Amino acid sequence: MKKTKVVIASLLKPIDDTRMYEKFGLSMAETNKYDINIIGFDSKNVRTHEGITFHPHGPFGRLSFQRLIHPFKVFKKYIQLKPEIIIANTHELLIVSSVYKILFGSKLIYDLRENYVKNIRFTQVFPPAVRPFLAVWVRMKEWLSRPFINHYILAERVYNKQLPFLSKRVTVIENKYAPQTHESTAYRNPDPEYIDLLYTGTISESNGVFDAIDITKSLHLCDPKVRLRIVGYCALKKDLMRLHKEIEHYEFIELNGGDHLVPHLEIIEAIQKADFGFVLKRSNGGINDDKILTRLFEYTANKLPILLLNNPTWLQFCAEFNAAIEVNPDDFDAKTLLNTMKTKTFYDRGNASSSLWSSEKPKLLNLLEELSGQ
């Protein structure tokens, strides 16, 4: 049987990115119906897999000339591969993907992982002077490409309300946890000699890493068994410099990553060895208010108790499993918090398996079958 050729493409994600590879790529490969090609920047951690071909490119800065010209290199790769379905993982590829569709008739899916305009406006990734122009340019691309998009995939339900350019051809496919064959779901193995706290994901001030450090230091004063492991990548140099200064004299705080990406397997291992995970991402102009963060799915699927910022959406999500303790980083009593951590029972209700990718995979495969005519 002839396989449908699919390209999953991004500029700023690694080729073994969890959504592109572990969720979309591996789910498609299981069907044996697709010739899957993943375009992203190079990663030292790539594993080979039958039916999936990786097309790596070198990483580049967010404000670099390489980022500006690289969509045209991706377009050349499209011409070489001749995909029947393109899944564009970022707005940078909308124009070249639309042009390819016009010329060669492929099906085009826009996988919206972020509300990019909101991110540009309310985060510190780009200089303040250029943010309004970048935001207008991105939204213009999203409107101009609308006639050529066969289907939109949304990583968050709230994007249905936030994004004005969407058509009726929309499927929500959330970033739930996709355990690999060598990963044991909800396997807990913390060190009984310590109280291990964990911060995972993008390392930044807005994501709450410095709040997590401050809370850990206060808890450690109450009980020296408290430790913190920080696992993730820091894109902003000023945050990375501050991070090193904040932890350099504290042996009970460990960093894995910082200036480099961390394999997802190491993140999951850290989750399964921890006693509590921090979720302290700030509102930041309303960007995060209604989003279910990937780490919430990963923590709850692995039954990791959570120290959680007061966000109504997240509190409601965690209440379903009794998964969290609400924490205000600006106003908390360390002794009271520590006592609650030691005495509270977690995950005694609900079904945490609802945070697994298995509930999202059929949506993806049904959509691809519909578009490919299989």
Secondary structure as GFF3:
##gff-version 3
##sequence-region A 1 374
A	DSSP	beta_strand	4	14	.	.	.	ID=ss1
A	DSSP	pi_helix	18	25	.	.	.	ID=ss2
A	DSSP	alpha_helix	26	31	.	.	.	ID=ss3
A	DSSP	beta_strand	34	41	.	.	.	ID=ss4
A	DSSP	beta_strand	52	57	.	.	.	ID=ss5
A	DSSP	alpha_helix	65	81	.	.	.	ID=ss6
A	DSSP	beta_strand	85	88	.	.	.	ID=ss7
A	DSSP	three_ten_helix	91	93	.	.	.	ID=ss8
A	DSSP	alpha_helix	94	104	.	.	.	ID=ss9
A	DSSP	beta_strand	107	112	.	.	.	ID=ss10
A	DSSP	alpha_helix	116	122	.	.	.	ID=ss11
A	DSSP	alpha_helix	131	144	.	.	.	ID=ss12
A	DSSP	three_ten_helix	146	148	.	.	.	ID=ss13
A	DSSP	beta_strand	151	154	.	.	.	ID=ss14
A	DSSP	alpha_helix	159	162	.	.	.	ID=ss15
A	DSSP	beta_strand	170	172	.	.	.	ID=ss16
A	DSSP	beta_strand	195	200	.	.	.	ID=ss17
A	DSSP	alpha_helix	209	222	.	.	.	ID=ss18
A	DSSP	beta_strand	226	233	.	.	.	ID=ss19
A	DSSP	alpha_helix	237	247	.	.	.	ID=ss20
A	DSSP	beta_strand	253	258	.	.	.	ID=ss21
A	DSSP	alpha_helix	264	273	.	.	.	ID=ss22
A	DSSP	beta_strand	276	279	.	.	.	ID=ss23
A	DSSP	alpha_helix	294	301	.	.	.	ID=ss24
A	DSSP	beta_strand	306	309	.	.	.	ID=ss25
A	DSSP	alpha_helix	312	319	.	.	.	ID=ss26
A	DSSP	beta_strand	324	327	.	.	.	ID=ss27
A	DSSP	alpha_helix	334	343	.	.	.	ID=ss28
A	DSSP	three_ten_helix	352	355	.	.	.	ID=ss29
A	DSSP	three_ten_helix	357	359	.	.	.	ID=ss30
A	DSSP	alpha_helix	361	372	.	.	.	ID=ss31
###
